[in-house]
Amino acid sequence: MHMSSSTPHLLVVTTNYAESGGGVEMHLQSLLPRLVRRGVAVTVVYLGARRESYVEDSGVRVIPLRRRFDFRNIIALPDPRQWSALVRQLQGGRGGDLPVTHLATHTRFFPLSYLGIRLANRLGVPSIHTEHGGGFVVTTSPLVRFGSMAFDKTVGRAVLRKATVVASVSKVSREFVSELSGVTSLPFTNGIDVSAWLPALDETPSTDAPRLVFIGRIVAEKGWRVFLDAAASCQRNGWLGETWLIGAGMDLAAAHEYARRLGLTGLVAPGHIPSDEVRDALRGAVYVNPSMASEGFQLTIVEALTAGAGVATYDVGVAPEMALVPGAQIVVVDRGDSAALIAATARLLAQPRPIPTWEQYGAWDWDSVADSYVRIMKGVSRAGAGSESPA
């Protein structure tokens, strides 16, 4: 692709990118190549194992920095000497073939997001912070919970307030950003490849009893116990389908034991499976989402509806927006109301599934998301970037 001096150049500063498979990483790996195809030069700086910079087949340039002070392979700091060298290089206009015109960060609780916002101010370019979270970190560890909340109320709040613009991936996320920082963020979204999830037009619906499906980490805050309670309740009332517990986690053995105590039969627990197998499991199913975690978006809700599943969910992530889609078969109940969620699951099992269409879910396609991000980039100007003395 031909680049000129007027080509926008987005520098993405992120903790994790190439060697891990979390939600932010998947978001970037889907979004950034599409930005390149729309005429944006993209460079990613992240903390990883590789030693040399490289260019992906998509055209995204990647600069790995060594990780230091790593916590659970999630949160880390860059090697100070490498970071300082990178800052000097960028300030000297040697950040690649083109000068940086925009800087992007993702999720407020990463220290690298704070460093990225500081870097944008030093370079005199606007910063776009995308917030993927929907609340303070939910965990069974009091120490981690207290530490993450303290970090959010200091560094995380500073990230949100110092960014030129904040884009939040859902209504829940926008409300959290406002509560934490007082910042009004732009509506944005996460995405999927809608055409890959929609059922084929000539696909024959299954005549088997619909299955119940859970997707996520098998940990307490994701609500696997409530899911198994729902399956057992439906089974006692005559439902004969399979119960799919998709995912892995520290509570997997406990989940099997709990299902045994409930007398639940037909449990299928395949662990992590490829997305096409997840899609097939969701066809005609009921996806039950009892998550109590701080979900900012929760992509599985969109995937389930697009695949042709009914959805029974707590009021988390993108659920309120999906409930507004005409014809979407989704029941949203108050977070933590397990009785209402179990009742909603039973009702959905008794209903025929609607056939999902592109018109319903095309707004969540990655191409639409990329177009939206380009509009955000065009909407910020160099006048919005502040100036800051070196750290």
PyMOL commands that set and color helices and strands:
alter all, ss='L'
color gray80, all
select helices_A, chain A and resi 23-37+80-91+111-123+142-162+171-181+194-197+220-222+224-236+252-262+275-282+299-307+319-322+338-349+358-364+366-379+382-384
alter helices_A, ss='H'
color red, helices_A
select strands_A, chain A and resi 9-13+41-47+54-55+61-65+67-71+75-78+102-106+127-131+165-168+186-187+212-215+243-246+267-271+286-289+310-314+330-333
alter strands_A, ss='S'
color yellow, strands_A
deselect
rebuild
show_as cartoon
